Amino acid sequence: MVLHTLHWLWAIWAGIWLLASRWSAPTLERETLRAHLFVHGLMAVAWVLLLGMLHRPSWLAATLSPLASFGPPLGLGLTVLGLAFSVWARAHLGRLWSVAATFKVDHVLVQTGPYGMVRHPIYTGLLTAVLGTSLAHATASAALGFTLFLVACLLKVRHEEHLLMRHFAERYDVYRREVRALIPFVI
């Protein structure tokens, strides 16, 4: 039941994301196609592993026993929390959002709302939700999927940080010193 609910939550989130993507400002600069494809390729592999979508060797399909009892309810809670946080961050960013690391026409440095807590709240929310989904599935495959998703997000953060530093220079450097990238007060 929990896994079914999780999959519906992700489907609803994807629908919201798809609809919201139609209201994006024109782009002045974007990350390279190579970087974009690499990061999103990693994310796609992470999803396949996370959801166990293909036949997996037995060691990947193995259940992580300690998580079997509390993993699904904890995972559901984390997924709901993470998806809600990412939607709030996406709505707060408005027309400046893009699937690729981009710099938009009339781009401003957003530092309010969730962007006052972490510099990359969409990734914070998604990582929380993916961690929750991984805990709910409680398999080695799901854990590996989360790990790959984390690596992809860290690469994406790096691309975005370079782009924002080029355009906002000193202002972005001050923001980086004051606000953590992904986890408030930690990282």
Backbone as CSV, one residue per row, in Angstrom:
resi,resn,N_x,N_y,N_z,CA_x,CA_y,CA_z,C_x,C_y,C_z
1,MET,0.814,-1.199,0.000,0.000,0.000,0.000,0.858,1.265,0.000
2,VAL,1.917,1.299,0.838,2.793,2.462,0.920,3.488,2.699,-0.412
3,LEU,4.006,1.634,-1.037,4.705,1.804,-2.306,3.760,2.312,-3.393
4,HIS,2.553,1.819,-3.395,1.555,2.281,-4.357,1.288,3.780,-4.151
5,THR,1.138,4.189,-2.918,0.914,5.606,-2.587,2.107,6.450,-3.026
6,LEU,3.316,5.947,-2.765,4.522,6.673,-3.176,4.553,6.891,-4.683
7,HIS,4.235,5.866,-5.430,4.276,5.988,-6.885,3.245,7.004,-7.374
8,TRP,2.074,7.054,-6.733,1.064,8.054,-7.083,1.550,9.459,-6.729
9,LEU,2.200,9.604,-5.592,2.729,10.913,-5.208,3.740,11.425,-6.232
10,TRP,4.631,10.530,-6.658,5.621,10.923,-7.659,4.937,11.269,-8.988
11,ALA,3.901,10.543,-9.360,3.186,10.837,-10.612,2.512,12.210,-10.534
12,ILE,1.904,12.516,-9.399,1.274,13.833,-9.216,2.336,14.927,-9.261
13,TRP,3.453,14.711,-8.580,4.549,15.674,-8.607,5.028,15.901,-10.035
14,ALA,5.199,14.831,-10.800,5.665,14.959,-12.195,4.671,15.765,-13.021
15,GLY,3.386,15.561,-12.782,2.371,16.338,-13.497,2.461,17.816,-13.165
16,ILE,2.643,18.134,-11.890,2.797,19.534,-11.466,4.031,20.130,-12.126
17,TRP,5.115,19.377,-12.121,6.379,19.847,-12.691,6.223,20.105,-14.190
18,LEU,5.568,19.193,-14.869,5.367,19.337,-16.312,4.524,20.566,-16.623
19,LEU,3.444,20.760,-15.905,2.598,21.935,-16.112,3.357,23.225,-15.824
20,ALA,4.078,23.257,-14.721,4.802,24.467,-14.326,5.928,24.804,-15.292
21,SER,6.464,23.816,-15.979,7.581,24.065,-16.896,7.178,24.937,-18.081
22,ARG,5.895,25.079,-18.325,5.420,25.895,-19.444,5.596,27.384,-19.176
23,TRP,5.779,27.781,-17.907,5.903,29.189,-17.535,7.326,29.508,-17.133
24,SER,8.216,29.444,-18.089,9.618,29.717,-17.827,10.077,30.876,-18.713
25,ALA,10.870,31.764,-18.140,11.374,32.923,-18.869,12.371,32.480,-19.945
26,PRO,12.569,33.298,-20.963,13.560,32.979,-21.997,14.967,32.839,-21.396
27,THR,15.743,31.972,-21.996,17.085,31.650,-21.502,18.147,32.463,-22.219
28,LEU,19.103,32.986,-21.450,20.267,33.678,-22.016,21.471,32.744,-22.127
29,GLU,21.640,31.882,-21.125,22.792,30.963,-21.105,22.374,29.685,-20.417
30,ARG,22.870,28.559,-20.914,22.553,27.272,-20.292,23.796,26.404,-20.214
31,GLU,23.706,25.396,-19.344,24.807,24.444,-19.221,25.001,23.720,-20.554
32,THR,26.146,23.103,-20.727,26.403,22.401,-21.978,25.463,21.205,-22.110
33,LEU,25.182,20.846,-23.340,24.322,19.686,-23.591,24.958,18.431,-23.000
34,ARG,26.252,18.317,-23.119,26.966,17.149,-22.583,26.757,17.024,-21.071
35,ALA,26.928,18.132,-20.344,26.739,18.119,-18.891,25.290,17.785,-18.543
36,HIS,24.365,18.387,-19.275,22.937,18.154,-19.028,22.587,16.675,-19.239
37,LEU,23.036,16.109,-20.346,22.722,14.705,-20.647,23.375,13.754,-19.645
38,PHE,24.597,14.062,-19.229,25.279,13.194,-18.263,24.516,13.159,-16.937
39,VAL,24.184,14.334,-16.409,23.491,14.406,-15.120,22.123,13.739,-15.209
40,HIS,21.380,14.019,-16.267,20.041,13.437,-16.387,20.083,11.948,-16.732
41,GLY,21.153,11.523,-17.386,21.352,10.091,-17.597,21.577,9.375,-16.273
42,LEU,22.396,9.977,-15.402,22.605,9.414,-14.062,21.293,9.344,-13.291
43,MET,20.498,10.410,-13.402,19.206,10.426,-12.707,18.271,9.336,-13.239
44,ALA,18.292,9.105,-14.534,17.443,8.060,-15.121,17.855,6.682,-14.613
45,VAL,19.157,6.416,-14.573,19.648,5.138,-14.049,19.267,5.018,-12.570
46,ALA,19.383,6.122,-11.839,19.007,6.114,-10.418,17.538,5.730,-10.256
47,TRP,16.668,6.262,-11.096,15.236,5.940,-11.012,14.967,4.477,-11.302
48,VAL,15.637,3.941,-12.316,15.453,2.522,-12.655,15.851,1.657,-11.461
49,LEU,16.976,1.991,-10.829,17.424,1.235,-9.659,16.501,1.455,-8.462
50,LEU,16.116,2.695,-8.248,15.274,3.035,-7.106,13.952,2.291,-7.129
51,LEU,13.331,2.262,-8.281,12.012,1.643,-8.387,12.053,0.178,-8.793
52,GLY,13.261,-0.362,-9.008,13.388,-1.774,-9.372,12.654,-2.088,-10.665
53,MET,12.820,-1.235,-11.678,12.037,-1.333,-12.906,12.518,-2.415,-13.874
54,LEU,13.725,-2.889,-13.704,14.252,-3.929,-14.582,14.641,-5.141,-13.741
55,HIS,14.820,-6.261,-14.418,15.313,-7.453,-13.711,16.676,-7.119,-13.113
56,ARG,16.830,-7.445,-11.834,18.069,-7.128,-11.127,18.704,-8.401,-10.604
57,PRO,20.022,-8.393,-10.501,20.666,-9.528,-9.850,20.158,-9.631,-8.404
58,SER,20.224,-10.812,-7.851,19.665,-11.041,-6.515,20.255,-10.119,-5.453
59,TRP,21.523,-9.779,-5.570,22.128,-8.923,-4.549,21.534,-7.514,-4.578
60,LEU,21.059,-7.045,-5.746,20.417,-5.732,-5.815,18.961,-5.780,-5.354
61,ALA,18.321,-6.925,-5.546,16.919,-7.078,-5.154,16.781,-7.395,-3.661
62,ALA,17.895,-7.674,-3.018,17.866,-8.057,-1.602,17.251,-6.963,-0.735
63,THR,16.395,-7.388,0.180,15.779,-6.466,1.130,16.780,-6.118,2.214
64,LEU,16.825,-4.844,2.564,17.679,-4.394,3.663,16.887,-4.594,4.952
65,SER,17.094,-5.727,5.590,16.289,-6.182,6.726,16.009,-5.146,7.803
66,PRO,17.000,-4.389,8.255,16.708,-3.431,9.328,15.645,-2.395,8.933
67,LEU,15.497,-2.138,7.637,14.539,-1.128,7.181,13.156,-1.701,6.893
68,ALA,13.046,-2.999,6.839,11.797,-3.624,6.400,10.584,-3.198,7.212
69,SER,10.730,-3.008,8.532,9.561,-2.678,9.347,9.270,-1.183,9.413
70,PHE,10.292,-0.346,9.632,10.011,1.085,9.774,10.291,1.879,8.502
71,GLY,10.937,1.266,7.512,11.278,1.958,6.270,10.078,2.516,5.513
72,PRO,9.027,1.712,5.278,7.891,2.241,4.502,7.186,3.447,5.131
73,PRO,6.804,3.426,6.416,6.129,4.628,6.930,7.057,5.849,7.015
74,LEU,8.309,5.631,7.424,9.277,6.728,7.460,9.518,7.254,6.049
75,GLY,9.665,6.338,5.105,9.892,6.716,3.718,8.744,7.521,3.135
76,LEU,7.526,7.124,3.449,6.358,7.864,2.964,6.376,9.295,3.515
77,GLY,6.657,9.427,4.789,6.712,10.762,5.401,7.785,11.640,4.774
78,LEU,8.978,11.079,4.597,10.074,11.842,3.976,9.754,12.210,2.532
79,THR,9.124,11.297,1.812,8.779,11.575,0.417,7.774,12.726,0.328
80,VAL,6.739,12.681,1.153,5.743,13.760,1.161,6.415,15.088,1.513
81,LEU,7.225,15.094,2.563,7.923,16.303,2.995,8.827,16.838,1.876
82,GLY,9.614,15.962,1.281,10.548,16.374,0.235,9.846,16.896,-1.010
83,LEU,8.798,16.201,-1.446,8.070,16.662,-2.628,7.405,18.014,-2.370
84,ALA,6.830,18.180,-1.199,6.185,19.459,-0.855,7.217,20.590,-0.839
85,PHE,8.391,20.329,-0.263,9.435,21.353,-0.206,9.911,21.719,-1.615
86,SER,10.064,20.723,-2.484,10.516,21.012,-3.848,9.466,21.800,-4.625
87,VAL,8.189,21.506,-4.417,7.123,22.251,-5.098,7.093,23.695,-4.589
88,TRP,7.257,23.884,-3.288,7.309,25.239,-2.743,8.479,26.016,-3.356
89,ALA,9.641,25.374,-3.422,10.820,26.037,-3.987,10.607,26.360,-5.464
90,ARG,10.023,25.430,-6.197,9.755,25.656,-7.631,8.780,26.806,-7.816
91,ALA,7.720,26.848,-7.018,6.730,27.928,-7.113,7.373,29.266,-6.735
92,HIS,8.230,29.260,-5.727,8.884,30.488,-5.277,9.847,31.016,-6.343
93,LEU,10.502,30.129,-7.057,11.441,30.518,-8.110,10.706,31.074,-9.328
94,GLY,9.501,30.586,-9.547,8.676,31.107,-10.644,9.290,30.895,-12.015
95,ARG,9.280,31.934,-12.816,9.715,31.855,-14.215,11.226,31.659,-14.374
96,LEU,11.969,31.728,-13.295,13.417,31.534,-13.377,13.811,30.066,-13.401
97,TRP,12.852,29.172,-13.146,13.149,27.745,-13.113,13.392,27.202,-14.514
98,SER,14.246,26.190,-14.600,14.486,25.461,-15.844,14.999,24.075,-15.494
99,VAL,14.761,23.130,-16.388,15.253,21.773,-16.159,16.780,21.722,-16.275
100,ALA,17.353,22.610,-17.059,18.808,22.697,-17.196,19.311,23.858,-16.346
101,ALA,20.586,23.834,-16.009,21.189,24.975,-15.321,21.232,26.120,-16.323
102,THR,20.464,27.183,-16.051,20.346,28.283,-17.006,20.415,29.632,-16.311
103,PHE,20.671,30.642,-17.125,20.564,32.029,-16.692,19.521,32.661,-17.590
104,LYS,18.479,33.227,-16.991,17.304,33.715,-17.703,17.370,35.214,-18.000
105,VAL,16.535,35.654,-18.919,16.342,37.073,-19.161,15.787,37.684,-17.871
106,ASP,16.316,38.835,-17.463,15.907,39.512,-16.223,16.079,38.628,-14.984
107,HIS,17.117,37.807,-14.984,17.386,36.900,-13.867,17.721,37.708,-12.615
108,VAL,17.161,37.293,-11.503,17.487,37.892,-10.205,17.982,36.779,-9.291
109,LEU,18.746,37.163,-8.297,19.242,36.196,-7.319,18.190,36.048,-6.230
110,VAL,17.483,34.928,-6.237,16.413,34.679,-5.276,17.037,34.180,-3.972
111,GLN,16.747,34.891,-2.870,17.314,34.549,-1.568,16.247,34.496,-0.482
112,THR,14.985,34.447,-0.880,13.883,34.448,0.081,13.170,33.099,0.067
113,GLY,12.216,32.940,0.976,11.464,31.685,1.050,12.404,30.526,1.305
114,PRO,12.232,29.422,0.576,13.113,28.272,0.790,14.560,28.565,0.406
115,TYR,14.767,29.582,-0.458,16.119,29.960,-0.872,16.850,30.744,0.224
116,GLY,16.144,31.100,1.269,16.772,31.682,2.444,17.267,30.615,3.409
117,MET,16.789,29.371,3.222,17.203,28.240,4.067,18.367,27.479,3.454
118,VAL,18.268,27.213,2.145,19.326,26.521,1.392,19.376,27.135,-0.007
119,ARG,20.541,27.094,-0.627,20.686,27.690,-1.954,20.011,26.871,-3.048
120,HIS,19.854,25.579,-2.827,19.280,24.690,-3.848,18.134,23.874,-3.242
121,PRO,17.049,24.536,-2.853,15.971,23.838,-2.150,15.225,22.810,-3.005
122,ILE,15.208,22.985,-4.307,14.553,21.967,-5.137,15.316,20.653,-4.996
123,TYR,16.632,20.714,-5.050,17.428,19.491,-4.892,17.336,18.949,-3.469
124,THR,17.273,19.834,-2.496,17.091,19.390,-1.108,15.792,18.605,-0.984
125,GLY,14.714,19.166,-1.546,13.422,18.477,-1.509,13.446,17.162,-2.246
126,LEU,14.028,17.166,-3.442,14.072,15.929,-4.225,14.939,14.869,-3.560
127,LEU,16.066,15.279,-3.003,16.920,14.302,-2.308,16.203,13.716,-1.098
128,THR,15.462,14.544,-0.386,14.688,14.051,0.758,13.631,13.060,0.289
129,ALA,12.937,13.398,-0.797,11.893,12.516,-1.336,12.476,11.219,-1.879
130,VAL,13.607,11.301,-2.567,14.240,10.091,-3.108,14.769,9.222,-1.966
131,LEU,15.316,9.852,-0.927,15.739,9.082,0.245,14.534,8.367,0.852
132,GLY,13.426,9.069,0.983,12.211,8.458,1.523,11.736,7.295,0.684
133,THR,11.732,7.468,-0.618,11.298,6.388,-1.517,12.251,5.207,-1.414
134,SER,13.535,5.492,-1.282,14.532,4.432,-1.121,14.309,3.659,0.178
135,LEU,14.039,4.383,1.255,13.776,3.716,2.546,12.513,2.865,2.474
136,ALA,11.499,3.359,1.772,10.245,2.607,1.655,10.438,1.320,0.860
137,HIS,11.251,1.376,-0.180,11.521,0.169,-0.968,12.436,-0.786,-0.215
138,ALA,13.360,-0.225,0.564,14.249,-0.999,1.437,15.003,-2.110,0.726
139,THR,15.517,-1.800,-0.475,16.333,-2.781,-1.197,17.714,-2.195,-1.475
140,ALA,18.653,-3.065,-1.750,19.996,-2.619,-2.129,19.917,-1.790,-3.406
141,SER,19.055,-2.172,-4.326,18.871,-1.438,-5.574,18.400,-0.014,-5.300
142,ALA,17.449,0.147,-4.400,16.936,1.474,-4.060,18.019,2.324,-3.395
143,ALA,18.824,1.713,-2.540,19.917,2.442,-1.882,20.938,2.915,-2.914
144,LEU,21.263,2.046,-3.880,22.180,2.428,-4.945,21.556,3.529,-5.809
145,GLY,20.257,3.430,-6.060,19.555,4.466,-6.818,19.636,5.816,-6.119
146,PHE,19.428,5.827,-4.796,19.556,7.073,-4.045,20.970,7.633,-4.166
147,THR,21.968,6.768,-4.051,23.362,7.211,-4.134,23.661,7.857,-5.479
148,LEU,23.199,7.235,-6.565,23.408,7.826,-7.897,22.661,9.148,-8.041
149,PHE,21.456,9.231,-7.491,20.689,10.471,-7.550,21.419,11.576,-6.785
150,LEU,21.996,11.243,-5.646,22.779,12.198,-4.871,23.962,12.714,-5.687
151,VAL,24.699,11.816,-6.326,25.846,12.216,-7.152,25.380,13.143,-8.278
152,ALA,24.265,12.797,-8.933,23.740,13.629,-10.016,23.375,15.022,-9.503
153,CYS,22.743,15.095,-8.342,22.366,16.398,-7.771,23.598,17.223,-7.414
154,LEU,24.614,16.583,-6.871,25.836,17.314,-6.529,26.510,17.872,-7.781
155,LEU,26.500,17.107,-8.859,27.048,17.606,-10.128,26.216,18.779,-10.645
156,LYS,24.907,18.656,-10.553,24.007,19.715,-11.015,24.207,20.990,-10.183
157,VAL,24.360,20.842,-8.886,24.623,21.986,-8.012,25.910,22.677,-8.448
158,ARG,26.918,21.897,-8.739,28.203,22.459,-9.169,28.046,23.288,-10.445
159,HIS,27.288,22.761,-11.411,27.049,23.494,-12.668,26.324,24.807,-12.385
160,GLU,25.301,24.751,-11.560,24.518,25.948,-11.253,25.336,26.975,-10.477
161,GLU,26.147,26.493,-9.551,26.979,27.411,-8.772,27.940,28.180,-9.681
162,HIS,28.566,27.500,-10.627,29.499,28.171,-11.549,28.762,29.213,-12.385
163,LEU,27.603,28.867,-12.868,26.814,29.785,-13.689,26.416,31.027,-12.878
164,LEU,25.931,30.821,-11.681,25.502,31.947,-10.850,26.684,32.805,-10.394
165,MET,27.829,32.194,-10.134,29.022,32.964,-9.770,29.463,33.857,-10.924
166,ARG,29.380,33.345,-12.148,29.765,34.144,-13.314,28.879,35.378,-13.461
167,HIS,27.603,35.229,-13.166,26.669,36.323,-13.408,26.450,37.232,-12.202
168,PHE,26.543,36.691,-11.003,26.271,37.503,-9.811,27.515,37.776,-8.978
169,ALA,28.627,37.171,-9.325,29.942,37.391,-8.709,29.894,37.614,-7.200
170,GLU,30.207,38.829,-6.765,30.315,39.144,-5.333,29.021,38.862,-4.573
171,ARG,27.860,39.212,-5.145,26.579,38.978,-4.476,26.360,37.487,-4.224
172,TYR,26.715,36.661,-5.216,26.531,35.225,-5.030,27.542,34.668,-4.037
173,ASP,28.734,35.216,-4.036,29.751,34.761,-3.083,29.299,35.048,-1.646
174,VAL,28.695,36.195,-1.411,28.168,36.534,-0.082,27.041,35.560,0.272
175,TYR,26.142,35.319,-0.671,25.031,34.376,-0.460,25.564,32.989,-0.113
176,ARG,26.598,32.541,-0.818,27.201,31.229,-0.543,27.770,31.146,0.870
177,ARG,28.333,32.232,1.346,28.885,32.231,2.706,27.778,32.225,3.762
178,GLU,26.637,32.812,3.452,25.556,32.952,4.432,24.574,31.784,4.453
179,VAL,24.382,31.115,3.310,23.345,30.075,3.188,23.991,28.801,2.654
180,ARG,23.740,27.688,3.328,24.278,26.396,2.914,23.651,25.936,1.601
181,ALA,24.317,25.025,0.911,23.850,24.573,-0.400,22.625,23.669,-0.315
182,LEU,22.676,22.629,0.516,21.615,21.622,0.507,20.981,21.334,1.858
183,ILE,21.763,21.387,2.928,21.233,21.062,4.255,21.513,22.255,5.157
184,PRO,20.452,22.906,5.682,20.667,24.069,6.529,21.684,23.807,7.638
185,PHE,22.591,24.747,7.828,23.619,24.720,8.875,24.663,23.610,8.710
186,VAL,24.577,22.800,7.653,25.507,21.672,7.519,26.318,21.765,6.235
187,ILE,25.668,21.611,5.097,26.390,21.526,3.814,25.703,22.375,2.769
